[in-house]
Amino acid sequence: MGKWFATFYDMWMGPLERKAFGRIRKKLLVKARGKVLEIGSGTGLNFPHYRHAVTVTAVEPDPTMVRLSEQRAKNTPVPIQIITAGAEDLPFPDDSFDTVVGTLVLCTIPDPDKALREIRRVCRPGGRILFFEHVRVTHPILGRIQDWLTPVWKRFCDGCHLNRHTLEQIERSGLHVIRVERYFQDIFLVIEAASQKKGPYNGRTSYEAKGSVE
């Protein structure tokens, strides 16, 4: 990740965080319990929202992001350890965590399918998987705009893809998708899933809801 992007990330995201994203994170992360793994923790925007975790292990591949997140990790309700690592090769044994969290990260990971396999591996059977992601929409015009913008967007936003079919990737990975909430014309999804170890899960979600942000 480019140093300039990491340095200015919080400033760039500030209006979105204050208007909507902060409340979405808070609502989602109250469900993170036990030993928690966060992938792609960035500058630590999730850190203040962990209330019921026992410990949080955060992995982030970008050294500048890690450095910026260390201050947030000092002022949190639960102990947080930050490790410089990528999601495609997690340095943990199988079934190490009760909850795995990823927010606005699967759009950027070079190999999201491999990362999802690793998430499934390190989360205990029946554990929670909590995502907040943006995806390609099905709207014929908006979806094409996302496709058209993605090559340029990736260059300026350090590999972020606007047009990934992230929900479908999660379903194919063998994670059991339980609940989906949709925000902002279905561009942003909150996805709650459960870890299961016996074979792929090819079903659809059991519950979908429209999220609202005032």
C-alpha positions in Angstrom: 0.0 0.0 0.0 1.3 3.4 -0.9 2.6 5.5 2.0 0.6 8.6 0.9 -2.6 6.6 0.8 -2.0 5.2 4.3 -1.1 8.7 5.7 -4.2 10.4 4.3 -6.6 7.5 4.7 -8.2 8.8 8.0 -8.7 12.3 6.6 -10.2 11.0 3.4 -12.5 8.6 5.2 -13.5 11.1 8.0 -16.7 12.5 6.5 -18.0 9.0 5.7 -17.1 7.7 9.1 -18.9 10.6 10.8 -21.9 10.4 8.6 -22.5 6.6 8.5 -19.6 4.2 8.6 -18.9 4.7 12.3 -22.4 3.7 13.3 -22.3 0.7 11.0 -19.1 -0.5 12.5 -20.4 0.0 16.0 -23.6 -2.0 15.4 -21.6 -4.8 13.7 -18.7 -5.1 16.1 -20.7 -5.3 19.3 -21.3 -8.9 18.0 -17.5 -9.7 18.1 -16.9 -11.9 21.1 -14.2 -14.1 22.6 -10.8 -14.2 20.8 -11.2 -12.0 17.8 -9.1 -11.7 14.6 -9.4 -8.6 12.5 -7.9 -8.8 9.0 -6.7 -5.7 7.2 -7.1 -3.6 10.3 -5.7 -0.5 8.6 -5.4 2.6 10.9 -7.5 0.9 13.6 -10.9 2.5 12.9 -12.6 -0.6 14.3 -10.6 -0.7 17.6 -12.8 1.6 19.7 -15.9 -0.5 18.9 -14.8 -3.8 20.4 -16.7 -4.1 23.7 -17.3 -7.8 24.2 -14.1 -9.3 22.9 -11.6 -11.0 25.3 -8.6 -10.2 23.0 -8.2 -8.8 19.5 -5.4 -9.8 17.2 -5.2 -7.4 14.2 -3.3 -8.2 11.0 -2.3 -5.5 8.6 0.3 -5.8 5.8 1.1 -2.1 5.4 3.8 -0.8 7.9 2.5 2.7 7.7 -1.0 1.6 8.6 0.3 -0.5 11.4 2.2 2.5 12.8 -0.8 4.8 12.6 -3.0 2.2 14.3 -0.8 1.7 17.3 -2.0 4.8 19.1 -5.6 3.7 18.7 -4.7 0.3 20.1 -3.5 2.0 23.3 -6.9 3.5 24.1 -9.3 0.7 23.7 -11.6 -1.3 26.0 -9.9 -4.6 25.2 -6.3 -5.7 24.6 -5.3 -5.4 21.0 -2.2 -6.9 19.4 -1.2 -5.8 15.9 0.8 -8.1 13.6 2.2 -7.2 10.2 0.9 -9.9 8.0 -1.4 -10.5 5.0 -4.8 -12.2 5.1 -3.8 -14.8 2.4 -1.2 -16.5 4.8 -2.4 -16.1 8.4 0.3 -17.1 10.9 -2.1 -18.9 13.2 -3.1 -22.5 13.9 -6.5 -23.9 12.8 -9.5 -23.0 14.9 -7.7 -20.2 16.8 -10.4 -17.6 16.9 -14.1 -17.3 18.0 -14.8 -14.3 15.7 -13.1 -13.0 12.5 -13.8 -9.4 11.4 -13.1 -7.7 8.1 -14.3 -4.2 7.1 -13.7 -2.6 3.7 -10.8 -5.0 3.1 -11.8 -7.8 0.7 -12.0 -5.2 -2.1 -8.2 -4.7 -1.7 -6.8 -8.1 -0.9 -5.0 -9.4 -4.0 -6.4 -12.9 -3.6 -9.7 -12.7 -1.7 -10.6 -16.3 -2.3 -7.4 -17.5 -0.6 -8.0 -15.0 2.2 -11.5 -16.4 2.8 -10.1 -20.0 2.9 -7.6 -18.8 5.6 -10.4 -17.1 7.5 -12.4 -20.3 7.4 -9.3 -22.3 8.6 -8.5 -20.1 11.6 -12.1 -19.6 12.8 -13.4 -22.3 15.1 -16.4 -24.4 14.0 -19.5 -22.3 14.5 -17.5 -19.1 15.1 -18.7 -15.8 13.8 -17.5 -14.0 10.7 -18.4 -10.3 10.4 -17.9 -8.3 7.2 -18.6 -4.8 6.1 -17.8 -4.5 2.4 -18.6 -2.7 -0.8 -19.6 -4.7 -3.8 -20.5 -4.5 -7.5 -24.2 -3.7 -7.8 -26.7 -5.4 -10.1 -28.1 -2.1 -11.4 -27.2 -2.2 -15.2 -25.9 1.4 -15.3 -24.3 1.7 -11.9 -22.6 -1.7 -12.2 -21.1 -0.7 -15.6 -19.8 2.6 -14.1 -18.1 0.6 -11.3 -16.5 -1.7 -14.0 -15.3 1.4 -15.9 -13.9 3.2 -12.9 -12.1 0.2 -11.3 -8.9 0.3 -13.3 -8.2 3.9 -12.4 -9.6 3.6 -8.9 -7.2 0.7 -8.2 -4.2 2.8 -9.2 -5.2 5.7 -6.9 -6.6 3.7 -4.0 -3.9 1.0 -3.7 -5.6 -1.9 -5.3 -9.2 -1.3 -4.2 -11.7 -2.9 -6.6 -15.1 -1.3 -6.9 -16.6 -4.2 -8.8 -15.9 -7.4 -6.8 -18.8 -9.8 -6.2 -17.8 -10.2 -2.6 -21.0 -11.8 -1.3 -20.8 -14.5 -3.9 -17.1 -15.1 -3.1 -18.0 -15.5 0.6 -20.7 -18.0 -0.2 -18.4 -20.0 -2.5 -15.7 -20.1 0.2 -17.7 -22.5 2.4 -18.7 -19.9 5.0 -22.4 -20.1 5.9 -23.9 -16.7 5.3 -26.6 -16.0 7.9 -27.6 -12.4 7.5 -27.1 -9.6 5.0 -27.9 -5.9 5.5 -27.7 -3.5 2.5 -26.9 0.2 2.5 -26.6 3.0 0.0 -28.3 1.4 -3.0 -26.8 -2.0 -2.2 -23.3 -0.8 -2.7 -22.3 -1.5 0.9 -23.2 -4.8 2.6 -22.9 -6.0 6.2 -22.5 -9.8 6.0 -22.7 -12.1 9.0 -21.6 -15.6 8.5 -20.7 -18.7 10.5 -17.7 -21.0 10.1 -18.3 -24.5 9.1 -15.7 -27.1 8.3 -17.5 -29.9 6.4 -17.5 -29.1 2.7 -18.6 -26.0 0.8 -21.9 -24.3 1.6 -23.7 -23.4 -1.6 -27.0 -22.1 -0.2 -28.2 -18.5 -0.2 -28.6 -16.2 2.8 -31.1 -17.1 5.4 -32.0 -13.5 6.1 -31.6 -10.2 4.2 -32.4 -6.8 5.4 -32.2 -3.2 4.3 -30.0 -1.2 6.6 -30.7 2.4 7.4 -28.4 5.2 8.5 -30.0 8.4 9.7 
